[in-house]
Amino acid sequence: MTTAINAAVRSLGGDFLAGAFGRSYQHWSQAAAGLCGLFTWDDLNDLVARHRLDAPQLRLFNDGTQVPPYEYLHTSVTKRSEVRHRVEPSGLHGQISAGASLVLDAVDKLHPGVQALAEALERHFRTDVQANLYASWHPTEAFGIHWDDHDTVVFQLEGAKRWNLYGATRTDPLRLDVEAPAKPEGPPIAEVILQAGDMLYVPRGWWHAVAATQGRSLHLTCGLTPATGHHLLVWLAGQLLHSPTLRANVPTVAGPAERAAYAEQLRKEVAEALHDHVVAEFAAFMDARDPGRPAPSLPHIGDVPAKPELALALTTARAALEGADASVVLRAAGHEWELHPSVRAALEALVSGAHLSLGDLAERSGLTVEQVAALATELVSKDAAAVSHR
């Protein structure tokens, strides 16, 4: 499945990044054919049966209206006064028979295969990714015409879905914005039929309506949340705290001349900070501080033992590696390590998402297993990596 994930993600590079990303939709026929078995109906049954999937993580929608959770969830109170909900299959089936579609949010936190897909997208787009599952049985539109406050990459796993795309009525709208996008008028600008194995990209703010066309349908929508100019300016303000001008009180009660002088000085310092490389610096900062998907390393709660069969993996898909000759610098999970260049090959594999045994890492780097275990201990202690027996 790793090969299929990598093949699908490769479709999202090159011409797509230069042309459609953030600007227009794009449809890839059969680019994700290898992912059709990534998540199955049996997987969905297993998750619903084994996990507490309360609303809003598990939701049903019918013709633009959310089905009340009490229609398919049973509520009970434990002896510790904890309110719990469990799915009643008969109620769930009944609502679906009446035309409802099922939505399961953040399925990447519940399913290893979907997590691997989300991490590959995080590594590619350098942003957080959440994967939601949509299951439909009827040609009824679950949500009606709507827009999302994030870019989406859709993977059709089974069946077919019709996507009516209307474009954006406000450029790059935000969830918390000063103005709401107006509902589009007229017919859609495109109708896309996604077949199993197809991929679709829809930019943030594009109005769309979706419905199954050939019986039951299963698809994943991966939401991307890239940083905006607002995020960059907030970060820049923090970088400028060394400036007395930025730390000074704003002269709200001063005269016009002093106010103008303050504004001019502030404008000058901000303009200087917005140099040609500021976007690259901001991107590196965001990657370095991303906590990823932290994982424990139980039963190893102290030093990682020097066992060649133990596997090591980074917990963030946005780790970065720099340097070559004198040293290499690894930045991950808000920390930075300067290491000997001999470990570069091993670190490159880890940064690419590989799970490598300590023995393999030792062989790649020319270090002993004990030395690799010491490195693993340091990374694990900073929540940048985890060890396991697989």
N, C-alpha and C positions, 0 to 999 in steps of 0.2 A: 504493500500500500504506500510505502514511502516513495517509491518510484513514481506512482500515479500522482501523488500529491505534488512532487517536484515538477512533474510534467505540466500539471494544471497551472501551477504558480508561474512557470516560465512564460505562459501565454500572457501574463499580466505585466510583462516587461517591454523593453524596446519601443516599438511604435505606439503601443497603448499608453505608456507613461508620457511620451512626448506629445501625443495627440488627444486621446479621449479622456484621460484621467482628470477628473474635476471639471470636465467641459461637456461631455456628451455620453450617451449610453453606448455600450458595445456588446455584441452578441457573438459568442464563439460556439459553433456547432461541433459537438462531440469532443471538445477540448478536455472535458473531465470524464470521459467514458470510463476510465479506470477507477473512478470514485463511486460508481453506482452501488457497490457493496460496502461502502464505508460505514453507512448507518442503515439498518434494516428495520422492518416492522417488529421483528423479534427483539431488537435492541430497544425500541420504544416501549414494547410491553414490559421488558425487564426493568427499565428505568421507572416506569409508572408504578410497577409492583413493589420495587425495593426502596424507593426514595420518598421522602416527604416533599411532595411537589405542590406546595400551597400556591394559591393565587398571590401575586401576579406571575410567578414563574411558569405555572401551568394555567393556561387560559383557553376558553372556547369563545369563538366569535361566529355570529350568524347574521349575514346581510348588514354589516356595519355596526352591529350591536354586540357588546360583550354579554355572554350568558352568565347569569348570577352563579357564583361558585356553589351555592347550596344545592343547585340542581344536579351536581355530580360529585360533590365532596361531602363526606360524613364528618361531623365535628364531634369531638369528645374532649373531656377534661380529665387529666390524670390525677392521681392522688397527691401529686405535688402542685396541683392547680395549673398545670401547663395545658394550654389549648392546643389540640392536635387535629390535623385534618388528614383524611385518607380518601383516596379515590374510590368511588363506588362504580365498578365496571358497568353495572346495568344502567345507572344514570348517565355515565359517559357515553355508552353506546346509544342510548335513547336520544341524547342531544345531537350526536353526530348523525343519526338517522333522520333527524328533523332538519338537517342542513348545516350544522355547525362544522367549523374547521378548528383544528387543535393547534395551539402554539406552545412550544416549550422553549423558554428563554435560557440562555447560557448553558446550552447542552455541551459546550466544550469543557465545562467544569465537571461533567458527569461521564463523559465517554472518551476513552484514550485516543481513539482514532480521530474524532472530531477535534480534540485538543491538539493533536499533531498537525492537522490542517490549519487551525487557528494560529499556532506558533509559526508555521511556515509563512503565513500571510503577514504576521507581525515582523518576521525577519525581513520580508520583502519590502513592505511599506513603511517599516520603522514607526509603527504606531500600535496602540492597543486594538485588539480584535475580540468581538464577542459573536459567537455563532448561535443563532436561534433556529429551531426546527419548526417547519410548517407542514401539517398533514391535512389533506383535503380529500373529500369524497364526492363533492357535488359541484356543479357549475356556479354556485352562489358565491358572490364576492364577500369574503370574510370582513374586510375593512372598508370597502367602498373606495372612492378616490381619496388618496392621502399622500403626504410626503414625509420623508424621514430626515432627521437632523444629523445624519451621518451618511457617508458613502457606503454602498453595499455591493458585495460580490455574491452572486447567487449560484448555487450548484444544484441542478435538478437531478435527484437521485432515482426517482421512479415516477412513471406516469408522465403527464404533460400539463403545463400551466400556460395560460394566456396572460401576457403582460401588456396592458394598454398604457402607453407612456405619453404624458402630456407636456413634458418639459417643465421648466422652472418659471414661476411668476415673480420671484425675488432671488437675486443672485446670492448664493451661499447663505441661506437663512440659518439662524441659530435657534436652539431650543429656548434660550432666554435672550430675546431680541427686542429691539425698539419698535419693530413693526412686524406684523404677521403677513405671510404671503397670501395673496388673493387667490381664491379658487379659480382654476382655469375654466375658460369658456370654449365651447366648440368641441370637435372630435379630437381624438388622440393624434399626436404627430407620428406615432409608430405603434404597430401591433406586432409583438414578438411572441411566437409560440416556442416555449422551451420544452424540448424532448429530453428524456433521460440521457445524461451524459453531457448536456449543454451547460454553458456558463453565461451569465449576464452581469454586466456592471451597470449600476444606476447611480448617478452623482447625487450628492446631497441636495435636497430641495426639489428634486424632480417629482412632480405629481404622477401617481400611477394607481392602477386598479388591477387586481390579480384574481384569477379564478381557474379552477381545474377544468380541463376540456375533454378528458378521456377517462372518466372514472377516477379512481383514487390516485393521489399524487403525494410525493414526499420530496421536500427540498430544504436545503440549508441556506440561510441568509447570513452572511458574515458581515457584520457592521464594522466599518473602519472609523476611527476618530482622530484624524490627523490634527496637529496643532494649527491654530489660526494666527493671523496677525495680532489678535488680541493677546494670545498666549505669549507671543514673542515680546510684545511691549511690556507685559507684566514681568517677564524674566529680565528684560533690559533694565527696568526700574530697579530691580534687585541688584543688578550688576553695577549700577551707578550710585549705590549707597556710599561709595568711597568719596563721592563728591560733596563738598560743603554746601553747594547750591541745592542739591537734592535733599540734604538733611535739614536745611534751614527752614524756618517757618515761612509759609507763603505770606507775603506782605499784603494781606487782605485789608488792613486798616491804614496802610501807607498812602502816600500821595501818588498821583498819576505817573510822575517821573520814576519813582522807585519801583512801582509795579511794572512799568515798561522795561526798566533795566533788568529786573529779575526775570521777566519773560524772555528777554533777548539772551541772557546768559544761559537759561535753561534750554532754549531752542538750540543754541550753539553746542552745548554739551551733548544733547540728545542726537543732533545731526552728526557729530563726530563719532558717537557710539554706533550709529547706523552705517558702518563702513561696508565695503563690498563683501567681506567674509562673515558678516554677522549671522547670516542664515546658517552657514556651516557650523559656526560656534554654538548656535542655539540647538541645532540638530544633535550635535555631539553631547551637549549638556543633557538633552532629553533622553538620549539613548543611555547615557551613563547612569542616570538616576532611576531608570525604569526598574521596578522591583520584580517584574516578571510574574511567574506563577510559583511562589515559594513552596518547597516540599521538604518534609522532614527526612532524616536519614536513619531512622530507627532500625535496629537497636543501638546504633553507634551514636552515643550522645557526647562523646569526648573526641579524642584523637581517632582519626580514621585508621583502622588496622591495615598493615601492609600485606593485603591479600590480593594476589594478582587477578582473581576472578571477580572482585568487586567492580561494579560499573559506576562511572562518574558522568554526570551531565550537568550543564549549566541550567539554572532555573529561569533565566531570561533569554528571550529570543533576540534581544537588542544589544547584546554585548558587543563591544568593539575592540579591535586589536590594531595597534599601531607600532611603528618602528620596525627595524630589520637587522641592522648590523651590530651596533653596540648593545642594544637591549630591545625588548618588546614590552609594550605597555598594554595591559588588559584592563578595560573599564567595564564594570558590570555591577548591577544592583546598588549603585551609589558609591562604589568603592573603586580604587585604582591600585594596580600592582605593576611594578617594574621587575621584569624577569629576564633571565638569560636567554639569548636568541636561540639556543638549542631547543627550547620548548615550543618554538613557533609552530612547527608542523602539528604538534599535538593540540595546541590551543586553537589553531585554525579549524581543526576538525570539531572541537567542542563548540566554537562560536557558530559553526555551520549547523549545529543542532544534533550532532552525533552523540550517542551514548557509548563510551569507550571503557574497556576494562583498565584497571590500573596496570596490568601487565602490558596491554597494548600501548598505553600512554608511555610507559617506561621504554618500550622498544622504539617508539617513534621519536622520543626525545633524547635517547641515550642516557637517561637517568636510571637510577635503581628504583625498584618498587617502593622502597622506604622513602626515597626522596619525593616520588610522585604522591605517596600517601600523605606526606607533610604538606605538599601543595594542596591536595584535596582537603585536608583538615582546615587550612587557612580559608579556602573558598567556602567551605560548608559553614565555618564559624561566622562568615559575613553574609549568609543567606544567598550567596551567589551560585551555589551548586548543591547537589545532593548525591549521595551514594545509595546504591541498591544492589540487590543480588540478581538482577536480570539484565 
